[in-house]
Amino acid sequence: MHPLRKAVIGGALVVSTMAGGALGAALINGSAQAATNDTSTTNPAPQPNFDPSRAHHVANGITETLLTGDDAAKATAAALKAVPGGTVQRVETDAEGDAYEAHMLDANGNPVTVKFDKDFNVTKTDTGGPGGGPRGAGQPATAPAA
């Protein structure tokens, strides 16, 4: 083999090795940058989009559904009577044993869940926890005219 040909082949091998190494380093650096730019460090527990006016709970294989019409009006009126000065966020069927429930905020903005039987009689009132959703959410509701 000619010395010139050996030099060209050797040079090509050196250049391709260096190019491969540079490409590999760039890819590894890109991966490291992606890992350090993770936004979860600034917001470790991102909150899901929560709409307090929508039913969302599933329990015992039952999905709660929003009440409408007369049932919604009856549940809203009963909830406002049970929690004076409160704000009703939503009224819905209950998947955990009662017929209906109202998710609301009390006069101080604390979450409250009012449970009803099939005749809209209050069976239980739960305070705190996730029942009412985030503070300040929801729209004020007033009892319908009798």
N, C-alpha and C positions, 0 to 999 in steps of 0.2 A: 504494500500500500504506500502511496506517495506521502511524504511528510506534509505536503500542503493539504491533501485530503484528510489526513489524521487531524490536523489542526482545525479544519472546518467542522468536522464531525464532533470533535471534542468541545469546540466553542458552542456548537448548537446544543449539546447536552448540558453544558453549564448554564446557558441562557434559559433553556426550558426548565431546568431545575429551579433556577432563581424565580422565574415567572410563576411556577407552581407554588413555591413557598410564599411568594407575595400574595397570590390569590388566596391561599389557605389562611394566611395571617389576616387578610381583610375580612374573610368570612367569619373567622373566630372573633375578631374585634366587633363586627356587626352584631353577632349574637350576644356578646358581653354588653354592648351598648343597649340592646333591646331589653336585657334583663335589668339593667340599672335605671332605665327610663320607665319602669313599671309604676303606674300612677296609684297603685294600691297602697303605697307607703304614705301618701298624703290623705287618702280616704280608705282606711283599712276595711271598712264594712259598708260598701256601697248599698244604698237603700233601693229596693225595687220601686218602680213607679206604683204609687198607691193612690187610688181614687176612692175616697171614703163613700162615694155615692153608689159604688158598684158592689154587688154581692160577689163573694169570691171563695168562701169557705166550703170545704168538703169534709164531711165526717160521716163515719159509718156507711160509706158508699152513697151518701145523700149530698147533693149540691144545693146550697141555699140559693133561693131566687128572690129577686126584688118584688115587693108587693106593689100593686097598682090599684087604681080606682078606689072603691069604697074600703077595701081592706087596708090600703095604704093610709087613707084618711083616718080610719078607726085606730090603727096602730100608732099613728103620729099623735093623735089626740090623747090616747092613753099614756104614751111615753111622756108627753109634755106635762100631763097631770102628775105622773110619778116623779118627775124631775123638774120642778118649777124653775123657770129661768134657763132651762137647758136648750141646746141646739141639736136637732135631729139631723144626723148625717145620712142615715138610710134605715128603712124598715124592710124586713125580709123574713122568709121562712127560716125556721131553726132546724139545724141538722143534729142537734144534741139533746133531743127529748121534748122540748116545748114546741108549740105550734108556730109561734112567731117570735121575733126579737127586733128591738130597735137599738141601733148603735148611735150614741150621741155624746155630746160634751156637756158637762154640768155648767152652772153659772160661772164657775171658776176656771173653766177650760179643761177640766179633768175628764178622761174617758169613762163612760158609763154604758153598760149594756143592760137593757130592760127586757126581760123574757115574759111572754104572754101565753095563756092557754088559747084554745080555739075560739073562745068568746071574747078575747082581748082583755081578759082579767090579768093583772100583773101577778106572776108566780115567783119572780125573783129579780133582784137588781144587783148586778155585779159592778164594782167600781175598780178603776185602775186597769192595768194590763193593756193588751192590744185592742180591746173591744171597741174603743171609740176612735182609734186611729190617731194620727198626729195632732198635736195641739193646734187649735185655730182652724182646722179644716172643716169643711161642711158649710151649709147655708142655713141661716136661721129659718125655723119653721114655726108657724103659728097653728093653733088648733083651728080646724075648720068650723065655720059657723054652724050652730045647731039647727 
